[in-house]
Amino acid sequence: MKKKLKILMLFYSPYQKPRGYDYKEEFSDPDNMYTEKDVLLTLKDLGHEVSLLGIYNDISPLFEEIKENKPDVIFNMMEVFNDQTHLEKNLAALLEVLDIPFTGASSGVLYLCNNKALHKKIFNYHRIKVPQFHDFARGSRVYVPAKIHLPAVIKPLCEEASRGISQASIVDTADAFIERVKFIHQNMGMDAIAEEYVDGRELYVTVMGYKPVIVFPPREMVFKNMPQEQPRIATYKAKWDDNYRKRWGIDSVPVKDLDQSVLENIYYICRRAYRVLDARSYLRFDLRLTQEGEVYIIEPNANPCIARIDEMAQAAHLSGVDYKELVQRVLEQAIILNQQARLKKKAKS
């Protein structure tokens, strides 16, 4: 499937701009919208016709664009709406109603991945290992459940990109546990989840496709300069603060020292978890690998960053899939799934 496509590239903008705005100024800044720039240039390099549409808090331009210039595919890069990350799934649901092929996860998969307790319950049911956990709704009694052994990691229940996670999120006393849960309730206005801390290596595994399901080689977050006794977790600073990353020698690198049996087990678990979620696009699993070789899923990330420098593209490159081919595969998967959905609908009618 190499024909020229008319593509609407839909993405989050921190401000509402009119249709037709070219975002040249934003794309010229290497620290601003670099993912969108990578995808745009690649789509054009592939020979596709691309229109840009940034959305902040008004979806009416989307309806106008589709009515006047209906695309073959929507390249969906919406991660936030009106500064609210949990509305990502709502935008995907809107695209589903429009019945135009769009890239990335379905609204249902986005919902499951965003709720850190819900996907863990599903994985537990299917006997896929996750840390012991307990979620705390705002207004509920906060205590340390007997099933959770300290230390634990306290996180917002429905938040992405490690927002709300810092070294203070790791607690090893009951008082600190209760205090951190209340901090998330009161300061972030969110429900919270407590997860038993799993000591081990922090691995990232990207899974893509539907039939077949492809697992890309794992990558690892390393903490070269961090004291041995300090817990290693992917805090917000560890992911996004360049000075902090440099100070502690934090980097993402290919994993090269795993036994083949351990590697095959990781691939097997990630394929199972991907299918359990009914994911049919692309998804990254954050894992913990213990010294004993046990694999725990910390969380799945639907629609992970697809920039050239990020985990997914780097992992794909390790398996021989260059960036142009990766972007083209994302497009083709969206079209194939839409065609299958239409055939199912036609067969039922």
N, C-alpha and C positions, 0 to 999 in steps of 0.2 A: 504494500500500500504506500506508493510514493507520489501520488498525484498531488498537485498544488491545492492547498486548502485555504479557505477563508476563515481566519481565526480571530476570535475576540479574546484578547488577553485581559482578564479581569483580576484586579489586585486591590489591596488596601492602600488607601492614601490617607495621610494624617490631616488632610484638608480636602474639602470638596472642590474639585475643579470642573469646568464645563466639558462636555463631550468635545473631542478633537484636540484637547490639550496634549502636547507631545512629550512632556516630562523630560525634555532634553537637559534642562538645568539640573534636575535631580539625578539623572542617570550619569551626568558628567562628574559627579562627586563619588569617588571610590568607596566612601563609607556610607552611602545613602542609596537604597534601592538597588544594590548590586545584584541581587538574585533576579529581580525583574529585568534588569539590563542584560544579564547573561541569557535569560530565556528569550527575550526579544531578538537579540542579535542572532541567536541560534535558529530561531524559527525563520527569520528572514534568510539566513544562510542556507536553510533547507529548501528555500524557494517558496515559502508560504506567504500569503497576504495577511498582514497583521494589523488589527486596530487595537488601540489602547483604551482602557477605561478604568480609571481609579475611582474607588468608592470610599466615602467616609461614613456618612450617616443618612444618605438619601439614595434609595434604590431606583427612583424614577428614571434616571439616565440609562439604567440597564434596559428597562422596557422600551424606552425610546430607541436605543441603539439596535435592539433586536428587531423592532418593527420596521426600521428604516434600512437596516443593513444586516439582515439575518446571517449569522455565521454558520459554517459547517461544524465547527467545534469551539467550545469555550475553554480556554486554558485557565482553570480556576486556581488563583493564588490568594484568595481571600482567607485570611487567618483571623481577622478582627473586623468587627463592625461597630462603629460608634465607640471606639476604645474598649469594647467588651469582647474578650476572646471566646466566651462561651457561645456567642452568636455565630460562630463559624459554621456550625451544623445547620443553622437556620438558612444561611445563604445557600448551602448545598441543597437543602430541601426545596428552596425556591427554584434552583436550576433543574431539579428533578421534575418539577411541575411543568417547566417550559418545554420539556421533551427535546432538548438539544444536547448532543453529546458533550460532556464536560469531563475534564481530567480530574484525577484524584479520587478521594474516598467519597462514599455515599454519606448522606446525613446520618444514617444509623450507625455506621462505623465511626464517624467523627464523635457521635454522642458517647459510644462505648469507650473510645480511647480517652476522651476528655474526663470521664468520671473514674477516678483512680480506684474507687471501691467496687464499682460495678464490673469492670473488666476483670478484677481479681477474683470476684465471686464466680464469674464464668470460667476462668482458668482453673480455679479450685475444683469446680464440678467436673472438669475434664482431666483432672489430675495432672495439671501442668503447674510446676512449683512456682509459688510467689511467696514473698515474706509474709509472716503473720501480720495481721492488720486489724484495725478497728476504726470506723468513721464516726465523727462526732458532729451532729447537726448543731447549728447555733441554737442556744437555749436549752440544750440537753445537759445532763449531768456529766461532768468531766472527771474521769478516774483512769487509773492504769489497769487495763484488763489483765486477768491472770494469765491469759494465753500469750501475752507479749512480754518477752524478756528484754530488759534494757541492756544496752542502749537502743533507742528507737529514733526514727526520723519523723518529724512532724511536718506535714505539708498542707497547703490548701487542697481541698478535695478536687476542685475543677479549675485548674489553672495550667498553663503551658509554659514552655521555655524556661523552666525552673524558677519562675517568679515566686517570691515568697520563701525560697529555700536558701539558707545560709548556713554557716558553721553553727550558728545558734539553734538551728533546726535539729541538731543531733543532741539528744538529751539522755542522761544516764542516771537521773534520780526522779522519784515520783513528783517532787515539787517542780522540777524543771519541765517535766512532761506536761503537767497540768497548766503551768504558766504559759508554755508555748502554744498549746491548743487554744487557750483563751486569747493569746496574742493574735492568732489568725482570725478568731471570731470577732474580736473587738477592733483590731487595727486594719484588717483587710476586708472585714464584712463578709467572710466566706465560711462555709463548713470546712472541717479539717479531717485529715486522715493521719493516723499513726501507723507506721510500718516498722517492724523489727529490723534493726540494722543488720545487713548481711555483709560480713567481712569478706572481701574478695576483689577480683579485678572487674573494672567497669568496661563492659564491652557493648558495642553497637553493631547490630546486624540488620541490614536492609533486605526486605523481601518485596518482590515485584511480580505482577502478572496475575493470571487466573488459570489458564490451561495452556502451557505449563506454569507452575509457580517456580520462580527463580530466586535463589538465595545468594546474595553477594557476599564476598569474603568479609569476615568481621574486622572491625577496627576497635581500638582501645584508647580510652582516656588515661594518660599516664600523668603522675604527679612526681616529677623527678626531684624536686627540692623540698617537698613537704616532709616534716618530721615523721618518723616511722610510726610513732604512737598516735598520730592524729588521723582520725577517720577520713577516708577519701570518698567524697561524694560530689556529684555534679551540681554544685550550687549555681546560683545565678551569676555570681562573679566568675566562677570557674569556666562558665560557658561564654560570657559576653564582655568581661572586663580585661582588655589586653594587658594592662599594667599588672593586674593581679595574676594573670596567666603566666606572664614573663617572670614575675617574682618567684612563683612556686614551680616553675618548669612544667606547666600544664600544657599538654599537647594531645592531639589525636593522631594515632599512628597505626599502620597495618599490624595485625597480629601474625607473628611468624613462628612462634615457639610452642604451638599447641599440638599434642599428639593427634594423630588422625582420628582415633576413636572419639576423642573429646570434641573435635571439630565436627564430625559427622553427627554426634549427639546434639550439638548446638543447632545444626541445620535442621535436624529432624524436629526438634522442639519448636523452632521458629516457624517451620512449615505448618505444624499442627496448630500452633497458636493463631497463625494467619488465617487458616481455614476455619477455625472455631469462631473467629470474629466475622467471618464471611467477607473478608477484605478481598477486593478484586482490582486493586490499583497499585499503590505502593505504600510501604509502611516501614518504619524503623523500630526495632525492639531495643530497649535499654535493658541490659542483662547484668547479672552478677555471677561470676564464676568463682566458686570457692576453691580452696587448696585441695579439697577432696574431689574436685571435678564436678560438683553439683551445680546445676544451672537454674538460676532463679530469674524470672521475668520481673523486672521492676515496673516497667510500663511500656505499652505500645504507643508509638507516635504516628498518627495518620498524617498524610501530606507533609512529610518532613522537608526541611529546606532543600531545594534542588539547585542551589548555586554551585558553580564549578568547584569552589573551594571547600564545600561542605561534605558531610559524611556520605551521603547517598552517591554523589557523583564520584567521589574518591574511591568508594567501595566498588562501584561499577567499573571504574577504570582498571582496578586490580584484576577484574575478571575478563578484561579485554573489550569492554563496552565503552567506546569513547562518548564524549558529551553530546555530540550531534545525534548519535544513535540512541542514547538514553532519552533525549527529549522527543525524538520521533516515536520511540516505543510508548512513551506516555500518551502521546496523541492517538496512536493506533489502538491502544488498549481502550481508550474512551469510546472510540467509534465502534469497536467490536462489541463492547458491552451494551451500547445503545441499540445496535442491530439485534443482538440476542433478546433484549427486553421487548423490542417490537415484535419479533417472531413469536415470543411467548404470548404476548397480548393478542396477536392475530390468531394463534392456535386456540385460545380460549373462547374467542368470539364466534 
